[in-house]
Amino acid sequence: MDYRHRLKPTPAGWPRRDHWCVWVEPVRDGGPTGIWEQRWFQAVSQALVTWQQHLPITVVDQPERAQVLVERRRPPRLNNRASHGRAVLELLEVQRSERWQLEPKVTVLISPGQAQTAIQATALHELGHAFGLWGHSDQAGDAMAVKPGATPILELSPRDQRTLRWLQQQPELQSPTAP
């Protein structure tokens, strides 16, 4: 079983790719407060390693080369609700090999003000949105659960994996006509 019926495509189709480039905000502070940045970076990197077991992902050093940007900051309140993470999707028209196409560009905000395992679980969930799982599971044991349970989920469940495999078989975004 999976939760494909809970996912929503964009008007242009499914925001998925065969290969993703991801930029993660690096550690900038080498001083005593840098330990918190380092813990955040390690937790996000571990979540990314989990996704790399299921998707072709390249981590890049330059944000302009990435389709997914992961930033170390608390998301702004949405509908008067605080959140530890958020993924924001844009569809960009880009020219590749002399043809125009739509590509997803996702900014992922992960709050540093959490325990390391909570950061990792939040990153795992928000990266799931970034990689095209725009919806939520109704089961707490899934990384893409609508509400986190008492125990942080640090691995993709079999349902997460089946849903991702289904998504990867769907057509990519429909290319616009050339301008």
Residue frames relative to the residue before (quaternion, step in Angstrom):
aa qw qx qy qz dx dy dz
M 1.0000 0.0000 0.0000 0.0000 0.00 0.00 0.00
D 0.0666 -0.7739 0.6282 0.0446 3.55 -1.21 0.55
Y 0.4278 -0.6909 0.5112 0.2797 3.59 -1.26 -0.21
R 0.1362 0.8293 -0.5268 0.1271 3.58 1.07 0.76
H 0.6289 0.5591 -0.3337 0.4250 3.60 1.06 -0.72
R 0.6645 0.4934 -0.3018 0.4732 3.60 1.23 -0.27
L 0.5690 0.5844 -0.3797 0.4365 3.60 1.30 -0.02
K 0.1921 -0.7778 0.5893 0.1038 3.55 -1.19 0.62
P 0.3177 -0.7329 0.5644 0.2086 3.59 -0.83 0.95
T 0.5237 -0.5610 0.5096 0.3891 3.56 -1.32 0.10
P 0.6654 -0.4676 0.3580 0.4587 3.64 -1.18 0.10
A 0.6954 0.4531 -0.2682 0.4891 3.62 1.18 -0.50
G 0.7078 -0.4236 0.2662 0.4987 3.60 1.24 0.02
W 0.7317 -0.4173 0.3177 0.4354 3.54 -1.32 -0.33
P 0.3219 -0.7642 0.5256 0.1899 3.63 -0.71 1.04
R 0.3410 0.7251 -0.5125 0.3088 3.54 0.45 1.26
R 0.1646 -0.7628 0.6168 0.1027 3.54 -1.31 0.34
D 0.5256 -0.6065 0.4877 0.3436 3.53 -1.27 0.38
H 0.7820 0.0767 -0.0251 0.6180 3.58 1.20 -0.57
W 0.1732 -0.7957 0.5768 0.0650 3.57 -0.92 0.95
C 0.1848 -0.7151 0.6577 0.1478 3.53 -1.25 0.61
V 0.0899 -0.8114 0.5773 -0.0187 3.56 -0.80 1.11
W 0.1367 -0.7465 0.6467 0.0771 3.55 -1.07 0.86
V 0.1231 -0.7687 0.6257 0.0501 3.57 -0.94 0.97
E 0.5235 -0.6455 0.4541 0.3209 3.57 -0.82 1.01
P 0.3496 -0.7742 0.4877 0.2015 3.59 -0.62 1.10
V 0.5991 -0.5134 0.4641 0.4027 3.54 -1.37 0.19
R 0.1527 -0.8224 0.5451 0.0568 3.59 -0.70 1.07
D 0.7204 0.4226 -0.2297 0.4996 3.56 1.14 -0.64
G 0.1916 -0.8031 0.5576 0.0859 3.57 -0.54 1.19
G 0.5562 0.6286 -0.3790 0.3897 3.58 1.29 -0.10
P 0.8062 -0.3050 0.2058 0.4634 3.56 -1.32 -0.26
T 0.6829 0.4653 -0.3074 0.4719 3.63 1.01 -0.66
G 0.5005 0.6768 -0.4075 0.3542 3.58 1.25 -0.22
I 0.5219 0.6406 -0.4156 0.3802 3.59 1.20 -0.40
W 0.6476 0.5101 -0.3211 0.4661 3.62 1.05 -0.72
E 0.6317 0.5083 -0.3308 0.4828 3.56 1.03 -0.75
Q 0.6441 0.5285 -0.3144 0.4550 3.57 1.00 -0.87
R 0.6524 0.5049 -0.3168 0.4680 3.62 0.94 -0.82
W 0.6286 0.5207 -0.3291 0.4748 3.58 1.00 -0.82
F 0.6674 0.5132 -0.2959 0.4514 3.57 0.86 -1.02
Q 0.6591 0.5082 -0.3095 0.4600 3.60 0.92 -0.87
A 0.6642 0.5042 -0.3099 0.4568 3.60 0.93 -0.86
V 0.6627 0.4854 -0.3029 0.4833 3.59 0.94 -0.87
S 0.6432 0.5255 -0.3205 0.4554 3.59 0.96 -0.84
Q 0.6452 0.5121 -0.3266 0.4635 3.60 1.00 -0.75
A 0.6259 0.5156 -0.3359 0.4791 3.60 1.02 -0.73
L 0.6443 0.5239 -0.3124 0.4613 3.58 1.02 -0.81
V 0.6158 0.5361 -0.3374 0.4686 3.60 1.03 -0.78
T 0.6199 0.5386 -0.3415 0.4572 3.60 1.01 -0.76
W 0.6790 0.4702 -0.2922 0.4821 3.60 0.91 -0.88
Q 0.6245 0.5594 -0.3422 0.4242 3.60 1.05 -0.71
Q 0.5761 0.5706 -0.3822 0.4431 3.61 1.20 -0.30
H 0.7702 0.3484 -0.1612 0.5093 3.59 1.25 -0.41
L 0.7818 0.2121 -0.1063 0.5766 3.60 1.23 -0.37
P 0.4680 -0.6267 0.5240 0.3372 3.59 -1.16 0.49
I 0.0911 0.7917 -0.5878 0.1393 3.57 -0.49 1.25
T 0.1138 -0.7596 0.6375 0.0602 3.54 -1.03 0.90
V 0.2833 -0.7278 0.5987 0.1774 3.57 -0.89 0.95
V 0.1308 -0.8104 0.5704 0.0284 3.58 -0.77 1.09
D 0.4928 -0.6763 0.4757 0.2709 3.56 -1.25 0.55
Q 0.7291 0.3796 -0.2218 0.5245 3.58 1.16 -0.54
P 0.4548 -0.7154 0.4537 0.2748 3.62 -0.63 1.07
E 0.6317 0.5561 -0.3458 0.4150 3.61 1.03 -0.66
R 0.6504 0.5060 -0.3150 0.4709 3.62 1.23 -0.29
A 0.6474 0.5630 -0.2962 0.4198 3.60 1.27 -0.24
Q 0.3511 -0.6755 0.5984 0.2496 3.52 -1.30 0.51
V 0.7513 0.2528 -0.1601 0.5883 3.59 1.24 -0.42
L 0.0977 -0.7773 0.6213 0.0160 3.56 -0.81 1.11
V 0.1173 -0.7909 0.5985 0.0503 3.60 -0.70 1.07
E 0.0830 -0.8244 0.5596 -0.0163 3.56 -0.56 1.24
R 0.4102 -0.7037 0.5395 0.2135 3.51 -1.17 0.81
R 0.5336 0.5885 -0.4739 0.3799 3.56 0.03 1.29
R 0.5496 -0.6107 0.4640 0.3311 3.50 -1.21 0.63
P 0.4566 -0.6799 0.4930 0.2936 3.59 -0.86 0.89
P 0.5249 -0.6048 0.4741 0.3658 3.60 -1.09 0.55
R 0.6212 -0.5334 0.4089 0.4029 3.56 -1.21 0.46
L 0.1224 -0.7634 0.6314 0.0596 3.53 -1.13 0.77
N 0.8222 -0.0397 -0.0314 0.5670 3.58 -0.64 1.13
N 0.6532 -0.5533 0.2804 0.4341 3.55 1.04 0.94
R 0.5765 0.5551 -0.3895 0.4559 3.61 1.20 0.51
A 0.3597 -0.7047 0.5697 0.2225 3.53 -1.00 0.87
S 0.0631 -0.7884 0.6117 0.0172 3.55 -1.19 0.57
H 0.4175 -0.7013 0.5179 0.2563 3.57 -1.16 0.59
G 0.8082 0.0827 -0.0429 0.5815 3.58 1.23 -0.28
R 0.0360 0.7801 -0.6241 0.0233 3.52 -1.22 0.54
A 0.1689 -0.7422 0.6392 0.1093 3.54 -1.19 0.69
V 0.1152 -0.7899 0.6017 0.0268 3.56 -0.87 1.02
L 0.2130 -0.8102 0.5422 0.0652 3.55 -0.65 1.21
E 0.0278 -0.7348 0.6773 0.0232 3.52 -1.14 0.85
L 0.2352 -0.7225 0.6224 0.1877 3.56 -1.20 0.52
L 0.1159 -0.8154 0.5670 0.0145 3.55 -0.66 1.16
E 0.3458 -0.6844 0.5974 0.2349 3.54 -1.15 0.70
V 0.0419 0.8015 -0.5925 0.0687 3.57 -0.63 1.11
Q 0.3472 -0.7140 0.5649 0.2247 3.53 -1.22 0.53
R 0.0289 0.7767 -0.6247 0.0757 3.55 -0.77 1.12
S 0.8435 -0.0412 -0.0054 0.5355 3.57 -0.81 1.02
E 0.6959 -0.5205 0.2487 0.4276 3.55 0.84 1.11
R 0.6841 0.3995 -0.3334 0.5110 3.59 1.09 0.56
W 0.4282 -0.7029 0.5163 0.2367 3.53 -1.10 0.79
Q 0.0731 0.7893 -0.6068 0.0597 3.54 -1.05 0.78
L 0.4578 -0.6404 0.5362 0.3046 3.52 -1.30 0.37
E 0.0374 -0.7786 0.6263 0.0099 3.54 -1.06 0.84
P 0.4348 -0.6618 0.5305 0.3025 3.57 -1.08 0.63
K 0.0487 -0.7386 0.6713 0.0374 3.55 -1.17 0.72
V 0.0359 -0.8301 0.5548 -0.0436 3.57 -0.56 1.17
T 0.1661 -0.7412 0.6428 0.0990 3.54 -0.99 0.93
V 0.1248 -0.7882 0.6021 0.0257 3.54 -0.76 1.14
L 0.1356 -0.7801 0.6087 0.0506 3.57 -0.77 1.09
I 0.0226 -0.7905 0.6113 -0.0313 3.57 -0.75 1.11
S 0.3949 -0.7366 0.5042 0.2173 3.56 -0.65 1.14
P 0.3690 -0.7275 0.5295 0.2328 3.59 -0.94 0.86
G 0.6209 0.5979 -0.3295 0.3852 3.61 1.20 -0.37
Q 0.5394 0.5743 -0.4238 0.4468 3.59 0.81 1.04
A 0.6092 -0.4883 0.4472 0.4363 3.55 -1.31 0.11
Q 0.6557 -0.5525 0.3428 0.3838 3.57 -1.14 0.64
T 0.6713 0.4753 -0.3192 0.4706 3.63 0.89 -0.78
A 0.6245 0.5220 -0.3420 0.4695 3.60 1.08 -0.63
I 0.6116 0.5256 -0.3473 0.4786 3.60 1.05 -0.71
Q 0.6573 0.5129 -0.3098 0.4571 3.58 0.90 -0.92
A 0.6719 0.4884 -0.2978 0.4705 3.61 0.90 -0.90
T 0.6401 0.5125 -0.3212 0.4738 3.59 0.99 -0.82
A 0.6597 0.5020 -0.3046 0.4690 3.58 0.94 -0.89
L 0.6227 0.5378 -0.3428 0.4534 3.61 0.96 -0.82
H 0.6758 0.4969 -0.2788 0.4677 3.58 0.92 -0.95
E 0.7186 0.4506 -0.2658 0.4581 3.59 0.73 -1.05
L 0.6157 0.5176 -0.3508 0.4795 3.61 1.08 -0.61
G 0.5709 0.5750 -0.3801 0.4461 3.60 1.12 -0.54
H 0.6319 0.4934 -0.3267 0.5004 3.58 1.00 -0.78
A 0.6525 0.5369 -0.3218 0.4271 3.57 0.84 -0.97
F 0.7314 0.4159 -0.2312 0.4885 3.58 0.99 -0.81
G 0.7475 -0.4697 0.1939 0.4278 3.57 1.21 0.50
L 0.5718 0.5820 -0.3945 0.4227 3.61 1.21 -0.12
W 0.0694 0.8251 -0.5505 0.1065 3.56 0.43 1.29
G 0.6157 0.4300 -0.3926 0.5309 3.48 0.27 1.42
H 0.3582 -0.7334 0.5381 0.2107 3.56 -1.29 0.04
S 0.4584 -0.6353 0.5525 0.2847 3.50 -1.24 0.61
D 0.3949 -0.7076 0.5311 0.2475 3.55 -1.21 0.48
Q 0.6481 0.4973 -0.3219 0.4786 3.61 1.26 0.19
A 0.5001 -0.7145 0.4169 0.2560 3.57 -0.71 1.16
G 0.6510 0.5380 -0.3249 0.4257 3.63 1.12 -0.44
D 0.5897 0.5553 -0.3679 0.4567 3.59 1.29 -0.02
A 0.5635 -0.5976 0.4495 0.3513 3.58 -1.09 0.68
M 0.7350 0.4039 -0.2196 0.4985 3.58 1.10 -0.69
A 0.2462 0.7848 -0.5269 0.2141 3.60 1.16 0.56
V 0.5699 -0.6190 0.4254 0.3333 3.54 -1.08 0.77
K 0.7784 0.1111 -0.0657 0.6143 3.60 1.10 -0.69
P 0.4335 -0.6905 0.5006 0.2910 3.59 -0.87 0.85
G 0.4185 -0.6909 0.5305 0.2571 3.55 -1.09 0.73
A 0.7425 -0.3950 0.2957 0.4531 3.57 -1.31 -0.15
T 0.7371 0.3350 -0.1976 0.5526 3.59 1.11 -0.68
P 0.4444 -0.6978 0.4832 0.2865 3.62 -0.70 1.00
I 0.3314 -0.7191 0.5800 0.1914 3.57 -1.02 0.88
L 0.0917 -0.8404 0.5340 -0.0105 3.58 -0.52 1.23
E 0.7250 0.3116 -0.2159 0.5750 3.60 1.31 0.05
L 0.5186 -0.6012 0.4923 0.3567 3.56 -1.23 0.38
S 0.4022 -0.7011 0.5370 0.2413 3.56 -0.93 0.92
P 0.6604 -0.4683 0.3761 0.4507 3.61 -1.21 0.16
R 0.6337 0.5187 -0.3377 0.4641 3.63 1.04 -0.69
D 0.6135 0.5263 -0.3458 0.4766 3.60 1.01 -0.77
Q 0.6803 0.5059 -0.2881 0.4452 3.57 0.86 -0.99
R 0.6660 0.4899 -0.3118 0.4682 3.61 0.91 -0.84
T 0.6436 0.5117 -0.3236 0.4682 3.58 0.99 -0.81
L 0.6465 0.5107 -0.3166 0.4700 3.59 0.96 -0.82
R 0.6420 0.5147 -0.3287 0.4636 3.62 0.93 -0.84
W 0.6333 0.5175 -0.3280 0.4728 3.58 0.99 -0.82
L 0.6560 0.5218 -0.3113 0.4477 3.59 0.87 -0.97
Q 0.6772 0.5077 -0.2995 0.4404 3.59 0.89 -0.90
Q 0.6482 0.4955 -0.3237 0.4791 3.62 1.22 -0.26
Q 0.5581 0.6006 -0.3922 0.4171 3.60 1.27 -0.13
P 0.5896 -0.5689 0.4183 0.3922 3.60 -1.17 0.46
E 0.5168 -0.6261 0.4875 0.3214 3.55 -1.19 0.62
L 0.7428 -0.3619 0.2993 0.4772 3.54 -1.32 -0.08
Q 0.4712 -0.6603 0.5035 0.2973 3.57 -1.08 0.75
S 0.4190 -0.7126 0.5083 0.2413 3.55 -0.86 1.00
P 0.4329 -0.6812 0.5183 0.2827 3.56 -1.01 0.78
T 0.5678 -0.5429 0.4606 0.4131 3.55 -1.26 0.15
A 0.6084 -0.5750 0.3964 0.3770 3.58 -1.10 0.64
P 0.4860 -0.6801 0.4600 0.2995 3.62 -0.94 0.83
